[in-house]
Amino acid sequence: MGAKDNRMNTTTEALDNILHIKFNSWIDRFIDHINKERVVEEDWLRQRFNLGTINFGISNATQPLIALATFLVAVKWVGHDVTLGKGVAGL
């Protein structure tokens, strides 16, 4: 959020001083400064999105893998018989 605050402060400063900026022809300088702040904010947003995607993938892939591992252990190593009745009861 710090990146967004920096960009918003720069944008607010430009809007507050628009008459001075236009009078002194500083428009390009302020636009470049705002765009630099926007790039920083986009990088933070991209990192946040990527971490959220990884977290979502891991949390949704873990449960089926644990269920499969539990089933394989119960059938292969412990030696439980899996019948149709036990399978339906497990659901």
C-alpha positions as CSV (number, residue, x, y, z in Angstrom):
1,M,0.0,0.0,0.0
2,G,3.0,2.3,0.4
3,A,3.5,2.3,-3.4
4,K,-0.1,3.3,-3.9
5,D,0.2,6.1,-1.3
6,N,3.3,7.5,-3.0
7,R,1.6,7.5,-6.4
8,M,-1.6,9.1,-5.0
9,N,0.5,11.8,-3.1
10,T,2.3,12.7,-6.4
11,T,-1.0,12.8,-8.3
12,T,-2.6,15.0,-5.6
13,E,0.4,17.3,-5.7
14,A,0.1,17.6,-9.4
15,L,-3.6,18.3,-9.3
16,D,-3.2,20.9,-6.4
17,N,-0.6,22.8,-8.3
18,I,-1.9,22.4,-11.8
19,L,-1.8,26.1,-12.6
20,H,1.9,26.4,-11.7
21,I,2.7,23.2,-13.6
22,K,1.1,24.4,-16.8
23,F,2.5,27.9,-16.4
24,N,6.0,26.6,-16.1
25,S,5.6,23.8,-18.6
26,W,6.4,21.1,-16.1
27,I,3.7,18.8,-17.4
28,D,6.1,16.2,-18.9
29,R,8.1,16.1,-15.7
30,F,5.1,15.4,-13.5
31,I,3.7,12.8,-15.9
32,D,7.0,11.0,-15.9
33,H,7.2,11.1,-12.1
34,I,3.6,9.7,-11.8
35,N,4.3,7.0,-14.4
36,K,7.4,5.9,-12.4
37,E,5.3,5.6,-9.3
38,R,2.7,3.7,-11.2
39,V,5.3,1.2,-12.4
40,V,6.4,0.6,-8.8
41,E,2.8,0.1,-7.7
42,E,2.1,-2.4,-10.6
43,D,5.2,-4.4,-9.5
44,W,3.8,-4.7,-6.0
45,L,0.4,-5.7,-7.3
46,R,1.9,-8.3,-9.6
47,Q,3.9,-9.8,-6.7
48,R,0.8,-9.9,-4.5
49,F,-1.3,-11.6,-7.3
50,N,1.4,-14.2,-7.9
51,L,1.7,-15.0,-4.2
52,G,-2.1,-15.3,-4.0
53,T,-2.2,-17.6,-7.0
54,I,0.5,-19.9,-5.5
55,N,-1.2,-19.9,-2.2
56,F,-4.5,-20.8,-3.9
57,G,-2.9,-23.6,-5.9
58,I,-1.1,-25.1,-2.9
59,S,-4.2,-25.0,-0.6
60,N,-6.4,-26.6,-3.2
61,A,-3.9,-29.3,-4.3
62,T,-3.0,-30.4,-0.7
63,Q,-6.4,-31.9,0.3
64,P,-6.8,-34.3,-2.6
65,L,-3.1,-35.4,-2.2
66,I,-3.5,-36.1,1.5
67,A,-6.8,-38.1,0.8
68,L,-5.0,-40.1,-1.9
69,A,-2.0,-40.8,0.3
70,T,-4.3,-41.9,3.2
71,F,-6.2,-44.2,0.9
72,L,-3.0,-45.8,-0.5
73,V,-1.6,-46.3,3.0
74,A,-4.8,-47.9,4.2
75,V,-5.1,-50.3,1.2
76,K,-1.4,-51.2,0.5
77,W,0.4,-51.2,3.8
78,V,-2.3,-51.7,6.5
79,G,-4.2,-54.2,4.4
80,H,-7.7,-53.0,4.7
81,D,-10.1,-54.5,2.1
82,V,-12.1,-51.9,0.2
83,T,-15.5,-53.1,-0.7
84,L,-18.4,-51.3,-2.3
85,G,-20.2,-50.9,1.0
86,K,-17.1,-49.5,2.7
87,G,-16.5,-47.1,-0.2
88,V,-20.0,-45.8,-0.2
89,A,-20.0,-45.5,3.6
90,G,-16.8,-43.5,3.4
91,L,-18.4,-40.9,1.1
